[in-house]
Structure formats: C-alpha cells, structure tokens
C-alpha cells in the first residue's frame, strides 16, 4: 500500500476538521478504539463542549475493553455518556444471520439519535473509515438509514492514516490492536448466547495475558480456532505454551483447540459469504 505524503495526509486532516466545523455539534459513538478515539479527540478540539462521546456497555463487548475506554475518555478529557444496550434480547441479532451487525447498529444509533436530540446536538457521528467502504459492513446500512455521519470516511482517511495522525497527536490508541465485538467470533447461523460470549472473552484474555496482542478465538461450538499474527505462530506452538493454552481453553469448555495457520485476518468469518457469492448462493458480500 502506497504511503501518503505528509501534505496529502495533512489535507485529509484539514478536511476532517472542516467537516466537523460544518456539523457544529456532534454526539460521537465511542468505543476506545483507534478510529473512534481519534474522531472524538479531533471533534473535541474543533467543537469543544459541543462534542460528546457515548460509550455502550453490553454483553457483546469485553468488560475490560469497556472499562479501558472509560479510563481513556477521562484521561483525554472527553465528556462521556454511558449507556447500556441489550442486543441479545433481539432475536434478529441473537440468531446471528449475516445481517447481524445491522440489527446491533440500528439499536445503538437510534439510542444515540435520541440522546443527541436531548443534548441539543445536531449530528450523530461514528468512526467508520475509508477502508470500510471495501468491506462487508451491514452496520453501515443502519448508519445511512438514520443519517449518521462518518466524518473519517468523508475525509477519505484510511486506518493507516488514522494511526499516523493519532501518533502525531500523542494518542495511546495509535497502535492499538483492532477490535470487534465478541459476537463476531461465532460463525453465521450459530446462536449467540451469554455463555459463548463469556467463553470467548476468557479465552482471548488468556492469550493476551501471554503477550499476544492481535487475537481472535473463533468459536465453533466445541472447537476453538485461534487466530494470531502469523509471525507469532512459532511462539504459540512451542511445546510448553501450546500445552498451557490447550489445557486452559479445554478448562473453559472447549473439547478441541486449533490454531489457524493463516494467522489473524479481519473478517475471516465472512469467508463463507464469499463462497456463497461465488456459487450464486448469497448476496454480494465480501
């Protein structure tokens, strides 16, 4: 991927700030990740107290991530509103069809629209970036239906560019590992349950405690399929660590523990959709 020049990157940064100024006020969907933290930081710099962050606490998000997001918001001086969402109470979400993210996002964004109205804020914004335009993101449809803005996307900022600008701004999230809700670890069609989400969270916490930063434990019922960065595979597969991880994950309820030799890749659960598309069996998803 071609690295943008400093001038081109600065132009996109100024475009983002101009978009936020034009908005006048914004309620930002904030998760503590690289994208939403950067968006909220720039929004706060541009709009002052007319920029407010909202953090959703839910069973589909690791509790440790939610608390870390709260601490970061306090450290950066964001005004933060905490809300609770209950996606599992919605059968359309819990049955885990390929449009699962749409049902999650539509509930969240409706709540954010209501809060924005109560706070007298003109817009709701979320942290989708330019790379997301090339991905299967059913949640984007919900944002479009509710006229929720994506200022990073509007400015043409990619994930790599957001990380670069975040580093320039001194944000600790500039190199934070990509994250996604725990429900994304289950194959489409497998019912999402609180037990499965807790099992996944505990398995991933173990791997992070062993020094693996970019981790996914894909939950295939009795099988745990571990994805980590390809260059870290030899360490995981060393005899002592391999046995430790297998024993601990079996202690969480898995019967089989596997390691994906392709390594971590975003959206790997969408491979089934690609296969269906090639065979004319499903929608045009990535």
Buried (B, 14 or more C-beta within 10 A) or exposed (E): EEEBEEEEBEBBBEBBBBBBEEBEBBBBBBBBBBBBBBBBBBBBEBBEEBBBBBBBBBBBBBEEBBEBBBEBBEEBEBBBBEBEBEBBEBEBBBBBEBBBBBBBBBBBBBBBBEBBEEBEBBBBBBBBBBBBEEBBBBBBBBBEEBEBBBBBBBBBBBBBBBBBBBEEBEBEBBEBBEBBBBBBBBBBEBEBBEEBBBBBBBBBBBBBEBEBBBBBBBBBEEEBBBBBBEEBBEEBEEEEBBEBBBEBBBEBBBEEBBBBEEBBEBBBBBEBBBEBBEEEEBEEBE
